[in-house]
Structure formats: structure tokens, C-alpha cells
Amino acid sequence: MLAQREQIKEFLLMHKKISTWEAIQKFRITRLGAHIYELRRRGMNIAAERKRNPKTGTWFVEYYIVG
């Protein structure tokens, strides 16, 4: 099984974006921001966008690969 950070990296490379909720549902990862920080530090160009769920009104972050 891949380490969490590698799972996130592969998912981003394949799907180009991941949200905090997707990380929890798909990989049971609750500290997505920490993994994104480390991937950025290792050279991945990842941006973040804060979004609002139209049904619940709650805020979440979606990370995506730039370029």
C-alpha cells in the first residue's frame, strides 16, 4: 500500500484536483494540508481554492495542480 502522501500525489496527477472531503472519503486522510505542504516543498506546483458547499453552506479547500 502506498504512503498517504504518494496516494495524494498520484490522485492529483491523475485527476488534477482533490478536496479535503475527497481525501477523507477516498483515503481516510484528515491532514491533507500537511501532505500538500510537503508535496509543494518537494517541487509540485499546487494551488488552493477555498469553496463553499452550495447545499450545506460549509467551507472546504480544493487543491489543484497548476500548469
Secondary structure, DSSP 8 states (H G I E B T S, - for coil): ---HHHHHHHHHHHHSEEEHHHHHHHH--S-HHHHHHHHHHTT--EEEEEEE-TTT--EEEEEEE--
